Amino acid sequence: MTIYNRLKQTLGLAIIGATVLIGTSQAATQTMIVAGGCFWCVESDYEAVEGVSEVVSGYIGGHTQNPTYKQVSSNQTGHFEAVKITFDDAVVSLKTLSDYYWKTIDPTDAEGQFCDKGTPYKTAMFYQSAEQKAVFESSLEFVKTNKPFSANIVTPILAATEFYPAEDYHQNYYIKNPKRYAFYRFSCRRDKKIEDLWGTVESKKHH
């Protein structure tokens, strides 16, 4: 084999290897959409989880295109405050993130979450494929069977519609405004209610 042919073969193998690695990396990246009350808090709870690369706050489930926070918070558009979570399922699985979700919310409240009431603050899981729906439903059934409280779980599992990112000032709010965020979370008694329900505040294990 000539030096030219050897170089050609080596380069070809390198390109194939790189393509396989890129394909594997792309296949490992998924997104998950959930609503859990105030999206500042849900974003904070998920961004601390290993394997999660990005969490975007936004709106989903309503009937108005490109809604603003003012419109959504008026309870007139039908949107949920939600987050879209990007994660590497080679590091953390959809099942793990789904099971974690329940312990970051009050799934017994049909009116909203903690001190926030109304449609924007209700809980829900939004599946983007049949596979995601199956994982969410399995997680829900497990929680129903093993929950440490008697109240019924009312959080629905819904088909995802278009997700609209929220305004820039809402993104990473807990980082940009740590004191205001901490005051809001404490005064809303989010962690107190979660601890009363679940016996622990699961999100604190990641902070």
C-alpha positions in Angstrom: 0.0 0.0 0.0 1.4 3.4 -1.0 1.8 6.2 1.6 -1.0 8.1 -0.3 -3.4 5.2 0.1 -2.5 4.7 3.7 -3.1 8.4 4.4 -6.4 8.2 2.5 -7.5 5.2 4.5 -6.5 6.8 7.9 -8.3 10.0 7.1 -11.4 8.0 6.0 -11.5 6.1 9.3 -11.0 9.3 11.2 -13.9 10.9 9.5 -16.1 7.8 10.0 -15.2 7.8 13.7 -16.0 11.5 14.1 -19.3 11.0 12.4 -20.2 8.2 14.7 -19.3 10.3 17.8 -21.3 13.3 16.5 -24.3 11.1 15.8 -24.1 9.5 19.2 -23.9 12.9 20.9 -26.9 14.2 19.0 -28.9 11.1 19.8 -28.1 11.4 23.5 -29.6 14.9 23.7 -33.3 15.2 24.5 -35.7 17.8 25.7 -38.4 17.5 28.3 -41.2 20.0 29.0 -42.9 20.4 32.4 -45.0 22.9 34.3 -44.5 23.2 38.0 -45.8 26.6 39.1 -43.4 29.6 38.9 -41.0 28.8 36.2 -38.2 30.6 38.0 -38.3 27.9 40.6 -38.6 25.0 38.2 -35.7 26.3 36.2 -33.5 26.6 39.3 -34.4 23.1 40.4 -33.5 21.5 37.1 -30.4 23.5 36.1 -28.6 22.1 39.1 -29.1 18.4 38.0 -26.1 16.8 36.5 -26.6 16.0 32.8 -29.0 19.0 32.3 -27.3 21.4 29.9 -30.1 24.1 29.6 -33.4 25.0 31.0 -35.5 27.6 29.3 -38.6 29.3 30.9 -41.6 29.8 28.7 -45.3 29.3 28.0 -47.2 26.3 26.6 -50.7 25.0 26.1 -52.6 28.2 25.4 -54.5 29.7 22.4 -52.6 32.9 21.8 -49.5 33.0 19.6 -46.3 34.5 21.0 -47.8 35.4 24.3 -46.2 37.9 26.7 -45.9 37.4 30.5 -48.5 40.1 31.0 -51.0 38.2 28.8 -50.3 34.8 30.4 -50.4 36.1 34.0 -53.8 37.7 33.3 -55.2 34.1 33.1 -56.7 34.9 29.7 -54.5 32.9 27.3 -54.8 29.5 28.8 -51.0 29.0 28.9 -49.0 27.3 31.6 -45.7 28.7 32.8 -43.4 25.9 31.9 -39.7 25.0 31.2 -38.0 23.2 28.4 -35.1 21.1 29.7 -32.3 20.0 27.5 -30.4 17.0 28.9 -27.9 14.3 27.9 -29.6 11.0 28.5 -26.2 9.3 28.6 -25.7 11.1 31.9 -29.3 11.4 33.3 -32.3 9.5 32.0 -35.8 10.8 31.2 -37.1 8.5 33.8 -34.8 10.0 36.5 -35.9 13.5 35.6 -39.5 12.5 35.5 -39.3 10.9 39.0 -37.5 14.0 40.2 -40.2 16.3 38.9 -42.9 15.0 41.3 -40.8 15.7 44.3 -40.3 19.4 43.2 -44.0 20.2 43.1 -47.3 19.8 44.9 -49.2 17.4 42.6 -52.3 17.5 44.7 -53.2 21.1 44.0 -55.5 21.5 41.0 -55.7 25.3 41.3 -52.0 26.2 41.0 -48.9 25.9 43.1 -48.2 27.2 46.6 -49.0 31.0 46.8 -49.7 31.2 43.0 -53.1 30.2 41.7 -54.6 30.2 38.2 -54.0 28.4 35.0 -50.4 29.7 34.5 -49.3 28.0 37.7 -50.9 24.6 37.3 -48.8 21.5 37.0 -48.5 19.3 33.9 -46.1 17.1 32.0 -46.0 17.6 28.2 -44.9 14.6 26.1 -43.3 15.2 22.7 -43.4 11.5 21.6 -45.1 8.2 22.4 -41.9 7.1 24.1 -42.0 10.2 26.4 -45.7 9.6 27.1 -45.0 6.1 28.2 -42.1 7.2 30.6 -44.3 9.9 32.1 -47.2 7.6 32.6 -45.0 5.0 34.2 -43.5 7.6 36.5 -46.9 8.8 37.5 -48.2 5.3 38.3 -45.1 4.6 40.5 -45.7 7.8 42.4 -49.4 7.0 42.9 -48.5 3.7 44.4 -45.7 4.9 46.6 -46.6 8.5 47.6 -46.3 9.2 51.3 -49.6 11.1 51.5 -53.2 10.2 50.9 -54.4 13.1 48.7 -55.0 12.3 45.0 -52.5 13.4 42.4 -54.1 15.8 39.9 -51.2 16.6 37.6 -52.1 15.8 34.0 -49.9 14.3 31.3 -50.6 16.3 28.1 -49.5 16.3 24.5 -47.0 19.2 23.9 -48.1 22.1 21.8 -45.8 25.0 20.7 -43.5 26.1 23.4 -42.8 29.9 23.5 -39.7 31.1 25.4 -40.4 33.7 28.0 -38.9 37.2 28.0 -35.1 37.5 28.6 -35.6 38.9 32.1 -37.3 35.7 33.2 -34.4 33.5 32.0 -32.0 32.5 34.9 -33.9 34.9 37.2 -32.6 33.1 40.2 -29.1 33.9 39.1 -29.8 37.5 38.0 -31.8 38.4 41.1 -30.8 36.0 43.8 -32.2 38.0 46.8 -35.6 38.7 45.2 -35.8 35.0 44.0 -34.9 33.7 47.5 -37.5 36.0 49.1 -40.2 34.9 46.7 -39.5 31.2 47.1 -39.4 31.5 50.9 -42.5 33.7 51.2 -44.4 31.4 48.8 -43.6 28.6 51.2 -42.7 26.3 48.3 -40.0 24.3 50.1 -42.1 24.1 53.2 -45.1 22.6 51.4 -42.8 20.2 49.5 -41.2 19.0 52.7 -44.6 18.5 54.3 -45.7 16.4 51.4 -42.6 14.4 50.5 -40.6 14.5 53.8 -37.7 16.1 52.1 -36.8 18.9 49.6 -35.3 16.9 46.8 -34.0 19.9 44.9 -31.7 20.9 47.8 -29.6 17.8 47.1 -28.5 19.3 43.8 -27.7 22.8 45.1 
